[in-house]
Amino acid sequence: MSGTPRPRWQIVALLMLISTVLGSNHVAARIAFDHGANVVTAVAIRSTGTSLALFLALRLSGVSLLLPRMVLARGLFIGLLLTIQSLCLYSAVARIPVGLALLTFNCFPLLFAGMTWLIEGRRPSNRTLLFMPVALAGLSLALNLFGGSLSAPDGKMQEGVLLALGAALSFSTVLLLSERWLGALDGRLRSLLMMITIAVIASLGGFATDGFALPQDRIGWIALATLTLFYGTAISALFVVLPRIGILNNASVMNFEPVAALLLGALILGQTITPLQVVGVVIVLGAMLGMASGKPASGGAASKKPPAEG
């Protein structure tokens, strides 16, 4: 960001809005799965739809789509990692309640902070470090790791949690590499490159294995279209906004996503969680707000940002 930094509340509000749209995408995905669609179909269609929308927007804006070979190769690799994240997360959503899948996935800010500190020596702010263990404790309660039973229909809880953790690790790596390798690239072009990669891989995989399963009724098709709209809007906005405000001390605000998904899941899907899990959700939300309530970092290792996008 250039000029005077935006007020902290505006940054937090924008990221919470993006988080809510992302959470809505996963609720729509669960509805699509319940009406006949499968993970490969959802990933392929949402990525293809997002790619077409971004391509049209960039062409209308007159943005050049030509990229240096190294940038192209790096973007394709990051797109591969994002494909893994998408498949893992949607597979988790298909197995366990949406909110719990997203709560597990949303340990990615903690993983990203640790990776950045270890690889680049950029230390998170003291406030972020203070609330990290609080968020982990809340996540443990939300997952019933202490005194609870890790159960789900068909005994899929552990499998779903492992898939969500795999998605978190993949997404943390995506954030790290996109900041290091693609920081100067227009956020829309960066998103387009990643979405094309996901669309191609998911489509080829689906055709090669005859793995596509389309919705069986109108509700399923509406849900599939809705998740494409929500995902395309949110992920594009995320890759435009985060590099401009600094990822290290702001990614934690995305922990609002599972809270939004829990509320939407309860209202739309009829999913429920235990009182102990509710306590865990409140702790996670409190930790997220605590990490977000400080002043924006103004310099130093903790606030190092990539070059401004063109």
Secondary structure, 3 states (H helix, E strand, C coil): CCCCCCCHHHHHHHHHHHHHHHHHHHHHHHHHHHCCCCHHHHHHHHHHHHHHHHHHHHHHHCCCCCCCHHHHHHHHHHHHHHHHHHHHHHHHHCCCCHHHHHHHHCCHHHHHHHHHHHHHCCCCCHHHHHHHHHHHHHHHHHCCCCCCCCCCHHHCHHHHHHHHHHHHHHHHHHHHHHHHHCCCCCHHHHHHHHHHHHHHHHHHHHHHHCCCCCCCCHHHHHHHHHHHHHHHHHHHHHHHHHHHHCCCCCHHHHHHHHHHHHHHHHHHHCCCCCHHHHHHHHHHHHHHHHHHCCCCCCCCHHHCCCCCCC
